[in-house]
Amino acid sequence: MSVSPLLQILTDAGEIGLVLLAPDRSVLLWNAWMVRASGVSARTAIGSDLADLFPTVATSRIGPAVDQALNEGLSALLSSSLNKTLFPLTRQSGDPDRPEPMHQIVVIRPIDDDGHRCCLIQVFDITPMAARETVLRRQARTMEALADNYRLSELHNRAIVNNTADAIITFGEDGGIGTYNPAAEQIFGYTPPEIVGRNVTTLIPELAGADGTILTAPYLDRRTEVTGVLKGGARLFLELSLSSMQLGGQDLFIAIGHDITARKVSEEELRQQKEWLTTLINALPDLVCFKDGTGRWLVANRVCLEMVGLRGQDYVGRTARELSRLASDHHDFLLTTRETDDKAWREGRTVTFELTMASPGGPRIFDMSKVPLFTADGDRRGLVVVGRDITERKLSAARIQHLAHHDSLTELPNRALFQERLRQALANARRTGSRLALLFLDLDKFKDVNDTLGHHVGDLLLTAVARRLTRCLRETDTVARLGGDEFAVILTNLSDAEGASHVADTIIASLSEPFGLEDHEVLTSTSIGITLYPDDAESADQLLKNADLAMFHSKAQGRNAYHFYVAEMDAEVQARKAIERDMRLALGTDQLDLHYQPLLDLKTGRIVGCEALLRWNHPTLGWVPPAHFIPVIERTDLIAPLGRWILHRACLQGRAWLRQGLGPMQVAVNLSPVQFKHSQSLLAMIDDILDQTGFAPDCLQLEITEGIAMQNVETTIQVLQSLRNRGILVSIDDFGTGYSSLNYLKRFPVDKLKIDRSFVVDIGLHPDNAAVVKAIVDLGHSLGTRVNVEGVESRNQLDFLLTQGVDEAQGFYFSRAVPAEDFAELVRQQRDWLA
């Protein structure tokens, strides 16, 4: 049985002596009343054998009664007298220096605690009552002997009865109440006229027998707890002492009732508080334990007992060493807890620390607090131990830390961790004088994989690439994903540049192998840029810039290769920046112009339209080739205003030719990926320009590449249909170089397929190209679209296209792109371009 601090406090406040004995007869509870009456301190009594405290107990009636309670589970009620002593207790008398012996009633009860029998001893001080009873007995004998001759004795006896604090009631064998003292009147609420003559069971129902008689035998000559009934029907608790005497040949019973309601309420409150405390700590998700001043366990909740393997064990009153033998799996933990216990008591403050404990579900981490408790004189009173499970919080923090420094898709270090490791690698290289290489990798045509197979497959590809990259490197190297399809590698402790070349070759070869992703076999490659420390730069920022430049150079040189950084790459970047700057200045000036390349109908040999192409006459550089500035412009915010200017200028020119009598001409204008991506603004811009210029929609041909069409198929279909609804012609440019499927192509509302020039250049040299052109022509005609071929430069190419039934053609064989006036002159010549 555990003794909580709260229980100790409540028992100390009681007006009776309370002693709780363990099965081995050692004292578990010794309240303040016993300390005052015996002169033995609680510290001395707790843990001691009762016989050691009172040697006379063994020879008195208490020793056998305790043995019967512990061994046989029997209760006992013992009362002291002149010849029968119990505990050697004293009480204060009128003379403070001379305490008087205490008359007692001792109640001894067995208490069962999960199969272990303890013994509760209650000691009542009845010295005043014994004195009163002695007087009453003397007066009763006097009254009996001198009843007829000494009425003064009756008055004296009544005075005593009337002045006692306990209720005194006399009743006969029939239960009729005879006398009823003022204390009874005050306790029960009845006046003597209201109650005298009525049955005593009105006040004490438990005296009623089953057959209607008065039941007195079980209550005679002993103290018994009974329930009393007040005048209004309320109930109270009484301690009943019942005795009998003969008067005139009749049995007369005297009932003395001591009101113990307050004591019972206190006991009930104590019991409820203990239940509430037990329920509360067991409901807590935290580990909770109370220990006494010697470190013995008093109370522990379910979480604590389960964590230390003591669930179902008798732990109360045991030390950590004793408990460690009961829970072998937690032997070390239980023994080491003494260190923090002693620290809390020694420092006199709350001690906090983290503790990892084993559990069936894996290690659990607790945030522990130990609060020491002290008595008024500074002695150790107890210890409160509380542990909060912070395992999930720790795991979440670790996960957050991991996510902050790693890519969630590939689990590789992210840009932040990569930059930190690069700084560390540079510091180590400076310290050791070694060489370091930084590689930038970008997957080639990764966007095509996303557009054709979906982002899910693209994510699978990135994850697979990350695994292959990791296998290509040493454990001391670092590979990170910087974002999108960009990766970076740090190679440390290199002796020369050959080490970086070897790794780059290994990576290119590894990534060139097909990837089996779900039901798809995906092919990809990588472009790599390499820079060296300290050869190229010494700072992290400059190395990053160099590697990025080298990587873009690899892409520009055909991809699926690596290049080391050289100083000339900076010049290329500066040139691109100069182009962007000068183009901003050129926009809206006469530096920009449109030239028009004739478009021939191969059935009639006549010019039926043209393709509008941007030309730039730089004030200092002259005519800048489109290949030099178009790729730069497409990566800037200039593409939107420049695209609007081109479309507006082309529509104006088409309208002007019509007014000049040139006849309706199809004017083809290329749309950039940026324009097509913003479909709503694109449609609004086209409507606005057609309205402003008055150009006929059926004379305007808008061209998008196959790659643009496949980026978002459903959106592409909606936009193309909107263009067709306006009467605008739609053409798929560079056809044959992308990943479009026949299923999607059938759904696209297009008017023309333009075969990429790469399939025409080697006609006659590569039969495969001829087969591709024939297949595309057949496909286009089966879908009801016209087929155009660009890049025609020879008669042989033209003859081949004529045999394949191509509808339209354009190229240098007919004419380069020329200014508007020259194009008009070509149309007016009315020549047969096929002759």
C-alpha positions in Angstrom: 0.0 0.0 0.0 1.4 3.4 -0.9 1.3 6.4 1.4 1.1 9.6 -0.6 2.2 13.0 0.8 -1.4 14.1 0.7 -2.5 11.1 2.7 0.2 11.9 5.3 -1.0 15.5 5.6 -4.6 14.4 6.0 -3.9 11.8 8.7 -1.7 14.3 10.5 -4.7 16.6 10.8 -6.9 13.8 12.4 -7.8 13.7 16.1 -7.1 10.0 16.5 -3.9 8.0 16.3 -3.3 6.1 13.0 -0.6 3.5 12.4 -0.2 1.5 9.2 1.9 -1.7 9.4 3.4 -3.5 6.4 3.2 -7.3 6.1 6.6 -7.5 7.8 5.2 -5.4 10.7 7.3 -2.4 9.8 5.6 1.0 10.2 4.4 2.6 7.0 2.3 5.4 8.5 2.8 7.2 11.8 0.6 10.3 12.1 1.2 13.5 14.1 -1.3 12.4 16.8 0.9 9.3 17.6 4.0 11.5 17.6 2.4 13.7 20.3 1.0 10.8 22.4 4.0 8.5 22.2 6.9 11.0 22.0 8.3 8.9 19.0 9.0 11.0 15.9 7.7 9.9 12.5 11.2 9.6 11.1 12.1 7.2 13.9 8.8 5.2 13.6 8.6 4.9 9.7 10.3 1.6 8.7 10.7 0.4 12.3 9.1 -2.7 13.8 6.2 -1.9 16.2 7.8 -4.1 18.9 11.0 -2.1 18.7 9.1 1.1 19.4 6.9 -0.4 22.2 8.6 -3.5 23.8 5.5 -4.1 25.9 3.3 -4.6 22.8 4.5 -8.2 22.5 3.2 -9.1 26.0 0.0 -7.0 25.7 -3.2 -7.8 23.9 -2.0 -5.7 20.9 0.7 -8.1 19.8 -1.6 -11.1 19.3 -4.3 -8.9 17.8 -1.8 -7.6 15.2 -0.7 -11.2 14.5 -4.4 -12.3 13.9 -5.0 -9.3 11.6 -1.9 -10.0 9.5 -2.1 -13.8 9.5 -5.8 -14.6 9.7 -7.4 -11.3 8.5 -9.3 -10.8 11.9 -10.2 -7.4 13.3 -10.1 -6.5 17.0 -11.5 -3.8 19.2 -9.4 -3.4 22.4 -10.1 -1.1 25.3 -7.7 -0.2 28.1 -8.7 -0.4 31.8 -7.0 -0.3 35.2 -5.7 -3.9 34.8 -5.5 -4.0 31.0 -3.0 -1.7 29.4 -2.6 -1.2 25.7 -0.1 1.4 24.2 2.0 3.3 26.7 0.6 6.7 25.6 0.1 9.9 27.6 -2.0 13.0 27.2 -1.8 16.5 28.6 -3.4 17.1 32.0 -4.0 20.2 33.9 -0.3 20.3 34.9 1.7 20.7 31.7 4.8 19.1 33.3 2.9 16.0 34.4 1.2 14.3 31.5 -1.3 11.6 32.5 -1.7 8.0 31.2 -4.1 7.7 28.3 -7.2 5.5 28.4 -7.6 4.1 24.9 -9.8 2.2 22.5 -7.6 0.5 19.9 -9.2 -0.8 16.6 -7.0 -3.3 14.7 -8.1 -4.1 11.1 -6.5 -6.1 8.3 -6.2 -4.3 4.9 -5.6 -6.2 1.7 -3.5 -4.6 -1.1 -3.3 -6.8 -4.2 -2.8 -10.0 -2.1 -0.6 -8.4 0.5 -2.1 -8.0 3.9 -1.3 -4.8 5.9 -2.6 -3.8 9.3 -4.3 -0.5 10.2 -4.3 0.5 13.9 -6.7 3.3 15.1 -6.1 4.6 18.6 -8.9 6.7 20.3 -8.3 8.8 23.4 -11.2 7.9 25.7 -9.6 9.3 28.8 -12.3 12.0 29.2 -15.0 9.5 28.3 -13.6 6.9 30.6 -13.6 9.4 33.4 -17.2 10.3 32.6 -18.1 6.6 32.3 -16.4 5.9 35.7 -18.4 8.7 37.2 -21.6 7.4 35.6 -21.0 3.9 36.9 -20.3 5.2 40.4 -23.4 7.4 40.2 -25.5 4.6 38.8 -24.4 2.3 41.6 -25.1 5.0 44.1 -28.5 5.7 42.5 -29.3 2.0 42.6 -28.2 1.5 46.2 -29.8 4.7 47.5 -32.6 5.3 45.0 -35.3 5.5 47.6 -33.4 7.5 50.2 -31.0 9.8 48.2 -32.8 11.8 45.5 -29.8 14.2 45.6 -27.8 11.6 43.9 -30.2 11.5 41.0 -29.9 15.2 40.6 -26.1 14.9 40.6 -26.1 12.2 38.0 -28.5 14.1 35.8 -26.2 17.1 36.0 -23.4 15.0 34.7 -25.6 13.6 31.9 -26.9 17.0 31.0 -23.4 18.5 30.7 -21.7 15.8 28.5 -21.1 16.5 24.8 -22.3 13.1 23.7 -25.9 12.1 23.2 -27.1 9.9 26.1 -30.3 8.0 25.6 -31.9 5.4 27.8 -34.5 2.9 26.5 -36.2 -0.2 27.7 -36.5 -3.7 26.3 -39.3 -2.5 24.0 -37.2 0.3 22.7 -39.2 3.1 24.2 -37.0 6.1 24.9 -36.9 7.1 28.6 -34.3 9.8 29.1 -32.8 12.1 26.5 -30.0 14.5 27.5 -29.5 18.1 26.1 -26.6 16.9 23.9 -28.9 14.4 22.2 -31.4 17.2 21.8 -28.8 19.3 20.1 -27.5 16.4 17.9 -30.8 14.9 16.7 -33.0 18.0 16.8 -35.9 16.5 18.8 -37.1 18.1 22.0 -37.7 15.6 24.9 -41.5 15.9 24.6 -41.2 15.0 20.9 -39.0 12.0 21.3 -39.5 10.5 24.8 -41.7 7.4 24.5 -41.0 6.8 20.9 -38.9 3.9 19.7 -35.1 4.3 19.8 -34.9 3.0 16.2 -36.3 6.4 15.2 -32.9 7.8 16.0 -30.7 4.7 15.4 -32.4 2.5 12.8 -29.6 -0.1 13.0 -31.0 -1.2 16.5 -34.1 -2.6 14.8 -34.1 -6.4 14.5 -35.6 -8.4 11.7 -38.6 -9.5 13.7 -39.4 -6.0 15.0 -37.5 -6.5 18.3 -34.7 -4.3 19.6 -31.3 -5.6 18.5 -28.8 -4.8 21.3 -26.5 -7.8 21.6 -24.1 -6.9 18.7 -23.6 -3.4 20.2 -23.2 -4.1 23.9 -20.0 -3.2 25.6 -18.2 -2.0 22.5 -17.8 1.0 20.3 -19.6 0.7 16.9 -20.0 3.0 14.0 -23.7 3.4 13.2 -26.0 5.8 11.3 -28.2 8.3 13.1 -31.3 10.0 11.7 -32.0 13.6 12.5 -35.4 15.2 12.9 -35.5 16.4 9.3 -34.5 13.0 7.9 -30.9 13.9 7.4 -28.3 11.3 8.5 -25.1 11.5 10.5 -22.4 9.1 11.7 -22.3 8.1 15.3 -19.8 6.1 17.4 -22.2 4.1 19.6 -21.4 2.7 23.1 -24.2 0.6 24.5 -24.5 -0.8 28.0 -27.3 -2.3 30.1 -28.4 -2.4 33.7 -31.2 -3.8 35.8 -33.7 -1.4 37.2 -36.8 -2.7 39.0 -36.3 -6.1 37.5 -36.3 -4.7 34.0 -33.4 -4.3 31.5 -32.5 -0.7 31.0 -30.2 0.2 28.1 -28.0 3.3 28.0 -26.8 4.4 24.6 -24.0 7.0 24.3 -23.5 8.4 20.8 -20.5 10.4 19.8 -21.0 12.4 16.6 -18.2 11.4 14.2 -19.7 13.0 11.1 -16.9 15.4 10.7 -14.3 12.7 11.0 -16.2 10.5 8.4 -16.5 13.4 6.0 -12.7 13.9 6.3 -12.1 10.2 5.7 -14.3 10.2 2.7 -12.7 13.3 1.3 -9.3 11.7 1.8 -10.5 8.6 0.1 -11.9 10.5 -2.9 -8.9 12.7 -3.2 -6.7 9.6 -3.3 -9.0 8.1 -6.0 -8.9 11.4 -7.9 -5.1 11.5 -7.6 -4.8 8.0 -8.8 -7.2 8.5 -11.7 -5.5 11.8 -12.7 -1.9 10.5 -12.8 -3.0 7.4 -14.6 -4.8 9.5 -17.2 -1.7 11.6 -17.9 0.3 10.7 -20.9 3.5 11.6 -19.0 5.6 9.4 -16.8 4.8 10.2 -13.1 6.3 8.8 -9.9 6.5 9.8 -6.2 9.3 8.7 -3.9 9.8 9.2 -0.2 12.8 10.9 1.3 14.9 7.7 1.1 14.2 7.1 -2.6 11.6 4.4 -2.0 8.8 4.3 -4.6 5.3 5.3 -3.2 3.1 6.0 -6.3 3.7 5.5 -10.0 1.3 5.8 -12.9 0.7 3.3 -15.6 3.0 5.0 -18.1 5.9 4.9 -15.6 5.3 1.3 -14.7 5.0 0.1 -18.3 8.2 2.0 -19.3 10.3 0.5 -16.6 8.7 -3.0 -16.8 7.0 -2.9 -13.4 3.4 -3.3 -14.5 1.8 -5.8 -12.1 4.7 -5.8 -9.7 4.6 -4.9 -6.1 6.8 -1.7 -6.2 5.5 0.3 -3.2 8.1 0.9 -0.6 11.0 -0.6 -2.6 14.2 1.1 -3.6 15.6 1.4 -7.1 18.1 -1.4 -6.4 15.3 -3.7 -5.2 13.1 -2.8 -8.2 16.0 -3.4 -10.6 15.9 -7.1 -9.7 12.2 -7.1 -10.7 12.8 -5.4 -14.0 16.0 -6.8 -15.4 15.5 -5.2 -18.8 15.7 -1.8 -17.1 18.3 -2.7 -14.5 20.8 0.1 -15.6 18.1 2.7 -15.8 16.7 2.1 -12.4 20.1 2.2 -10.8 21.3 5.4 -12.5 18.1 7.2 -11.4 19.6 7.5 -7.9 22.3 9.9 -9.3 19.7 12.5 -10.4 17.6 11.9 -7.3 20.6 12.8 -5.1 21.4 15.8 -7.3 17.9 17.2 -6.9 18.0 16.8 -3.1 21.6 18.1 -2.9 20.9 21.2 -5.0 17.5 21.8 -3.5 15.9 22.6 -6.9 14.2 21.0 -9.8 16.6 19.0 -12.0 15.7 18.5 -15.7 17.4 16.3 -18.2 16.7 14.1 -21.3 16.5 10.4 -20.9 16.3 7.6 -23.6 14.4 4.5 -22.6 13.9 1.2 -24.4 10.4 0.2 -25.3 8.8 -2.6 -27.4 8.1 0.0 -30.2 11.7 1.3 -30.2 13.6 3.8 -28.0 11.6 6.6 -26.4 13.0 10.0 -25.4 11.7 11.7 -22.2 12.1 15.2 -21.0 12.5 14.4 -17.2 12.0 16.7 -14.2 12.7 15.8 -10.6 11.2 18.1 -7.9 12.6 17.6 -4.4 10.3 18.0 -1.3 11.6 18.9 2.1 10.1 19.0 5.6 9.9 22.2 7.7 13.2 21.4 9.4 14.9 20.8 6.0 14.9 17.0 6.0 14.2 15.1 2.8 10.5 14.5 2.6 10.0 13.1 -0.9 10.6 13.5 -4.6 8.2 14.1 -7.5 9.4 12.6 -10.9 7.7 13.7 -14.1 8.8 12.6 -17.6 7.2 13.9 -20.8 7.6 11.8 -24.0 9.2 14.0 -26.6 10.1 11.2 -29.0 7.8 12.5 -31.8 8.9 16.0 -31.3 12.6 14.9 -31.6 11.8 12.9 -34.7 9.9 15.8 -36.2 12.8 18.1 -35.5 15.2 15.7 -37.0 13.0 15.3 -40.1 12.6 19.1 -40.4 16.4 19.4 -40.2 16.7 16.7 -42.9 14.1 18.4 -45.1 15.8 21.7 -44.7 19.0 20.3 -46.1 17.9 17.6 -48.5 15.8 17.4 -51.6 12.5 15.7 -50.8 12.3 13.8 -54.1 15.8 12.4 -54.4 17.0 12.6 -50.8 20.2 14.2 -52.1 21.6 17.3 -50.4 19.8 20.5 -51.6 21.3 23.8 -52.6 21.7 25.0 -49.0 23.6 21.9 -47.8 25.6 21.8 -51.1 26.8 25.3 -50.6 27.8 24.5 -47.0 29.7 21.4 -48.1 31.4 23.4 -50.9 32.6 25.9 -48.4 33.9 23.1 -46.1 35.6 21.4 -49.1 37.3 24.6 -50.1 38.5 25.3 -46.6 40.0 21.8 -46.4 41.6 22.2 -49.9 43.2 25.4 -48.8 44.5 23.8 -45.6 45.9 20.7 -47.3 46.9 22.3 -50.6 44.9 19.8 -52.6 42.8 20.3 -55.8 39.0 20.3 -56.0 36.6 20.0 -58.9 33.0 21.3 -59.2 30.7 19.7 -61.8 27.4 21.1 -62.9 25.0 18.6 -64.6 21.8 19.3 -66.5 19.7 16.5 -68.0 19.2 16.9 -71.8 15.6 17.2 -73.0 14.2 16.4 -69.6 11.3 18.7 -70.3 10.3 16.5 -73.2 10.0 13.5 -70.8 7.7 15.6 -68.5 5.6 16.8 -71.5 5.2 13.4 -73.1 5.2 10.9 -70.3 4.0 13.1 -67.4 5.6 14.6 -64.4 5.3 11.4 -62.4 7.6 9.6 -64.8 9.9 12.7 -64.7 10.1 12.4 -60.9 11.0 8.7 -61.3 13.7 9.6 -63.7 15.2 12.2 -61.4 15.2 9.7 -58.5 16.9 7.1 -60.7 19.5 9.6 -62.0 20.3 10.5 -58.3 20.9 6.8 -57.5 23.2 6.4 -60.5 25.1 9.6 -59.8 25.7 8.4 -56.2 27.2 5.1 -57.5 29.6 7.0 -59.7 31.2 8.8 -56.8 33.3 8.1 -53.8 32.0 8.4 -50.3 34.0 11.5 -49.7 32.4 13.3 -52.7 29.1 15.1 -52.7 26.3 15.0 -55.2 23.3 17.4 -54.8 20.2 18.4 -56.6 20.0 22.1 -57.1 16.6 22.2 -58.5 14.6 20.9 -61.6 16.9 18.7 -63.6 20.1 20.3 -62.3 22.7 18.4 -60.2 26.1 19.4 -58.8 29.0 17.3 -57.8 32.0 18.1 -55.5 35.1 16.0 -56.1 37.8 16.4 -53.4 41.5 15.5 -53.0 42.2 15.4 -56.8 45.8 15.2 -58.0 45.0 16.6 -61.4 42.2 17.4 -63.9 42.2 13.8 -65.2 40.3 12.7 -62.1 37.4 15.0 -62.9 37.4 13.9 -66.6 37.2 10.3 -65.5 34.2 10.9 -63.2 32.5 13.0 -66.0 33.0 10.1 -68.5 31.6 7.7 -65.9 28.6 9.8 -65.3 27.8 10.3 -69.0 28.2 6.6 -69.7 26.0 5.7 -66.7 23.2 8.1 -67.6 23.2 7.1 -71.3 22.0 3.6 -70.3 18.2 3.3 -70.7 16.0 3.8 -67.6 13.2 1.3 -67.0 10.5 3.4 -65.3 7.2 1.6 -64.8 6.1 0.6 -68.3 8.4 3.0 -70.1 12.0 2.8 -71.3 13.4 6.3 -71.0 16.6 7.5 -72.7 18.3 10.7 -71.5 21.8 12.2 -71.4 23.5 15.0 -69.5 25.6 18.0 -70.3 28.3 18.7 -67.7 30.4 21.8 -66.9 33.6 21.4 -64.9 35.7 23.9 -63.0 38.8 23.4 -60.8 40.1 24.9 -57.6 42.5 26.7 -57.4 43.2 26.6 -61.2 40.0 28.6 -62.3 38.9 30.4 -59.1 39.3 30.3 -55.3 35.9 31.5 -54.1 32.7 29.3 -54.0 30.6 31.9 -55.9 33.1 32.1 -58.7 33.4 28.4 -59.0 29.7 28.0 -59.2 29.5 30.6 -61.9 32.3 28.9 -63.8 30.7 25.5 -63.7 27.4 27.0 -64.8 29.1 28.6 -67.8 30.9 25.4 -68.8 27.6 23.4 -68.5 25.8 25.8 -70.9 28.7 25.6 -73.3 28.3 21.8 -73.3 24.7 22.2 -74.2 25.5 24.7 -76.9 28.0 22.3 -78.4 25.5 19.4 -78.9 24.9 18.1 -75.4 25.7 14.7 -73.9 29.3 15.9 -73.2 31.4 17.7 -70.7 33.6 20.8 -71.0 36.1 22.4 -68.6 35.7 26.0 -67.9 37.9 28.4 -69.9 38.1 32.1 -69.7 36.6 32.7 -73.1 33.2 31.5 -71.7 32.9 34.7 -69.8 33.2 36.6 -73.0 30.3 34.6 -74.4 28.2 35.5 -71.5 29.0 39.1 -71.8 28.2 38.9 -75.4 24.8 37.5 -74.6 24.2 40.3 -72.1 25.2 42.9 -74.7 22.7 41.4 -77.1 19.9 41.6 -74.6 20.8 45.2 -73.7 21.0 46.3 -77.3 17.8 44.5 -78.2 16.0 46.5 -75.5 17.2 49.6 -77.2 16.3 48.4 -80.7 12.7 47.4 -79.8 10.5 50.1 -81.4 13.1 51.5 -83.7 14.0 51.0 -87.4 16.8 48.6 -86.3 14.2 45.8 -86.4 12.5 44.8 -89.6 10.6 41.8 -91.0 11.8 39.9 -94.0 9.6 37.4 -95.8 10.5 34.0 -97.3 8.3 32.9 -100.2 6.0 29.9 -99.7 5.4 27.9 -102.9 2.5 25.7 -103.8 4.1 22.6 -105.4 1.0 21.8 -107.4 1.0 25.2 -109.3 4.5 26.4 -108.8 3.2 29.8 -107.6 3.9 31.8 -104.5 0.9 31.5 -102.2 2.3 33.1 -99.1 5.4 33.8 -97.0 6.9 33.3 -93.5 7.6 36.5 -91.6 11.1 36.4 -90.1 12.7 38.9 -87.8 15.9 40.7 -88.9 18.1 43.1 -86.8 20.3 45.7 -88.4 22.6 46.6 -85.5 24.0 50.2 -85.7 27.6 49.0 -85.2 27.5 45.2 -85.8 25.4 45.4 -89.0 23.0 42.5 -89.7 23.0 40.2 -86.7 22.2 36.6 -87.6 18.9 35.4 -86.0 20.7 32.4 -84.4 22.7 34.9 -82.3 19.9 36.8 -80.8 16.7 34.8 -81.0 17.8 32.2 -78.3 18.9 35.0 -76.0 15.6 36.9 -76.4 13.5 33.8 -75.8 15.0 33.6 -72.3 14.2 37.2 -71.4 11.0 39.2 -70.8 11.5 40.8 -74.2 9.9 37.9 -76.0 6.3 39.1 -75.1 6.6 42.7 -76.5 8.7 41.6 -79.4 6.2 38.8 -80.3 3.4 41.4 -80.3 5.5 43.7 -82.5 6.2 41.0 -85.1 2.5 39.8 -85.3 1.3 43.4 -85.6 3.9 44.3 -88.3 3.2 41.1 -90.3 -0.6 41.8 -90.3 -0.1 45.4 -91.4 2.2 44.2 -94.2 -0.3 41.6 -95.4 -3.0 44.3 -95.4 -0.8 46.6 -97.4 0.0 44.0 -100.0 -3.7 43.4 -100.5 -4.3 47.1 -101.0 -1.4 47.1 -103.6 -3.3 44.5 -105.6 -0.9 41.6 -104.8 -3.8 39.3 -104.0 -4.5 37.4 -100.8 -1.2 36.1 -99.3 -0.9 33.7 -96.4 1.4 35.3 -93.9 3.0 32.8 -91.4 4.1 34.0 -88.0 5.9 31.8 -85.4 4.6 31.8 -81.8 7.1 31.5 -78.9 6.6 29.0 -76.1 6.1 32.0 -73.7 3.3 33.4 -75.8 1.5 30.1 -76.2 1.8 29.4 -72.4 -0.4 32.4 -71.6 -3.2 31.3 -73.9 -5.9 33.8 -72.7 -3.7 36.8 -73.2 -2.5 35.4 -76.6 -6.0 35.1 -77.9 -6.9 38.6 -76.7 -3.7 40.0 -78.4 -4.5 38.3 -81.7 -8.1 39.7 -81.6 -6.8 43.1 -80.8 -4.2 43.1 -83.7 -6.6 41.7 -86.3 -9.1 44.4 -85.3 -6.5 47.2 -85.5 -5.0 46.1 -88.8 -8.1 44.8 -90.6 -6.1 41.8 -91.7 -8.3 38.8 -92.7 -8.0 35.9 -90.2 -8.0 33.3 -93.0 -4.8 34.9 -94.4 -3.0 34.6 -91.1 -1.1 31.4 -90.4 0.3 30.8 -86.8 3.0 28.3 -86.3 3.9 26.4 -83.1 6.5 23.8 -82.6 5.7 20.1 -81.9 7.3 20.5 -78.5 5.0 23.4 -77.6 2.0 21.5 -78.7 2.8 18.5 -76.4 3.5 20.5 -73.2 -0.2 20.5 -72.1 -2.2 18.6 -74.6 -5.7 19.5 -73.3 -4.9 23.2 -73.2 -3.2 23.0 -76.6 -6.4 21.5 -78.1 -8.5 24.3 -76.6 -6.3 27.1 -77.9 -5.9 25.6 -81.4 -9.7 25.2 -81.6 -10.2 28.8 -80.6 -7.8 29.9 -83.3 -9.6 27.7 -85.9 -12.9 29.2 -84.7 -11.6 32.6 -85.6 -10.7 31.4 -89.1 -6.9 31.5 -88.5 -4.7 28.7 -90.0 -2.7 26.6 -87.6 0.6 24.9 -88.5 2.9 22.5 -86.5 6.5 23.6 -87.2 9.6 21.4 -86.9 7.4 18.3 -87.2 9.2 15.0 -86.7 11.7 16.2 -84.0 9.3 15.9 -81.0 7.5 13.1 -79.1 3.9 13.6 -80.3 1.8 10.5 -80.7 -0.7 9.7 -83.4 -3.5 9.6 -80.8 -2.8 13.3 -79.8 -2.1 14.4 -83.3 -5.6 13.2 -84.4 -7.1 15.5 -81.8 -5.2 18.6 -82.8 -7.2 20.9 -85.0 -4.3 21.9 -87.4 -4.2 22.8 -91.0 -0.6 22.1 -91.9 2.5 20.0 -90.9 5.9 21.5 -91.6 8.6 18.9 -91.9 11.8 20.0 -90.2 14.7 20.9 -92.5 16.9 18.2 -90.8 15.1 15.5 -92.8 15.6 17.3 -96.1 19.3 18.2 -96.0 20.6 14.6 -96.5 17.9 13.4 -99.0 19.7 11.0 -101.3 22.4 10.3 -98.8 20.4 8.8 -96.0 17.5 6.7 -97.1 16.1 6.8 -93.6 15.3 10.5 -93.9 13.5 9.9 -97.2 11.4 7.2 -95.4 10.5 9.7 -92.6 9.5 12.4 -95.1 7.3 9.9 -97.0 5.7 8.7 -93.7 4.9 12.2 -92.5 3.4 13.2 -95.9 1.2 10.1 -95.8 0.3 10.8 -92.2 -0.6 14.5 -92.9 -2.7 13.6 -95.9 -4.6 10.9 -94.0 -5.4 13.5 -91.3 -6.6 16.0 -93.9 -3.8 18.5 -93.4 -1.4 20.0 -95.9 2.3 19.2 -95.7 5.0 21.8 -96.0 8.8 21.2 -96.2 11.3 23.9 -95.3 15.0 24.1 -96.1 14.8 23.2 -99.8 18.2 24.1 -101.2 18.7 21.9 -104.4 16.8 20.6 -107.4 17.3 17.0 -106.3 15.5 17.8 -103.0 12.7 19.5 -104.9 12.3 16.6 -107.3 12.1 14.1 -104.4 9.4 16.2 -102.6 7.4 16.4 -105.8 7.4 12.6 -106.1 6.2 12.3 -102.5 3.2 14.6 -103.0 4.4 17.4 -100.7 2.0 20.3 -100.8 4.2 23.3 -100.1 7.9 24.1 -99.9 10.2 27.0 -99.0 14.0 27.4 -98.9 17.0 29.0 -100.4 16.5 27.1 -103.6 13.6 29.5 -104.3 14.6 32.5 -102.3 16.0 33.7 -99.0 13.9 35.9 -96.8 13.7 39.3 -98.4 12.3 42.8 -97.5 8.6 43.4 -98.2 9.2 45.3 -101.4 11.4 42.5 -102.9 8.8 39.9 -101.9 6.1 41.8 -103.7 8.3 42.0 -106.8 8.8 38.2 -106.7 5.0 37.7 -106.6 4.4 40.1 -109.4 6.9 38.2 -111.7 4.3 35.3 -111.9 7.1 32.9 -112.8 6.8 29.1 -112.6 9.2 28.2 -109.8 9.1 24.5 -110.7 10.2 24.9 -114.3 
